[in-house]
Amino acid sequence: MPKFYSRNKLVFVLFGLIIFIMLVGLSLRERNTSVPEQIAGDSAALGQRIVSYPALFISHNLSNLVNMWNAEEENRQLKAKIKGFSQVEADNYRLEKENKELRDLLKTASIADYDPEIATIIARNQDEWMNTFIINKGESAGIKENMAVMTNNGLVGRIKKVNAYSSQVELISSSVKASKISVSLQQSGSEIFGMINHYDDSKSLLVLSDIENNVKVKVGTKVTTSGLGGQFPKGILIGRVKKVENDEFGLSQMAYVETEANLNDITQVYVAKKSPKVTEGSGS
């Protein structure tokens, strides 16, 4: 018997080790929860739900209310900004237009020849739209009657009446001219003289009269002030010939001229004050 144990000693050790591992595993295996413990756990979980759900509901809805209030306030502010945006756009358009006109006036190459006085139109009656307007410069700024009034594109009229701080301008399209304006048609290096007779409202063109029949006036010919009579400096651009025809008696020609300046849309002008240099050059 002792020999049997000594010969199988290793087998007994391995067998004992296996039994030990099995016992340890059984002792460590998770114990099943009993029914009373399950009831107690479920009851506790239900109680937590009863308490937490109303709290979560209130918290969630309160958060929604806060977000809605914030959104409403933000929407109100955006609407207020949008209401003012149209006015900002209008102001911006007006300022850009005025700035462009002023920049163009200052860039005019011939402006130095006329001692220009920049002025703004402050009144223009709808009934007299194509006849007169009022500017914000008068006698205090050296303005005098019959001075030429221009934009950067060309002649628009002349000073008709002067007050201390404002002046009335008579447009070249006026139907009640006190006197005609002498003009020069610049064609092929020569000058053809005529007079601004009236403004044809139906054609929106100036009508020049007293043009001699022995010359052929071409469409597109440039028309400027002649400088004759000493009223205006010579060479102020007026427009270009669009059409030519004989007068009703066939004794002279009439030319229809499209003005270079837009007489319907004027906000800034400058008055050509007669400087000594211009006066001497025009022979007046």
Secondary structure, DSSP 8 states (H G I E B T S, - for coil): -HHHHHHTHHHHHHHHHHHHHHHHHHHHS-----HHHHHHHHHHHHHHHHHHHHHHHHHHHHHHHHHHHHHHHHHHHHHHHHHHHHHHHHHHHHHHHHHHHHHHHHH-GGGGGG-EEEEEEEE--GGGTTTEEEES--GGGT--TT-EEE-SS-EEEEEEEE-SS-EEEEETT-SS-SS-EEEEEEETTEEEEEEEEEEETTTTEEEEEEE-TTS---TT-EEEE--GGGSS-TT-EEEEEEEEEE-TTSSSEEEEEEESS-TTS-SEEEEE---HHHHHHHT-
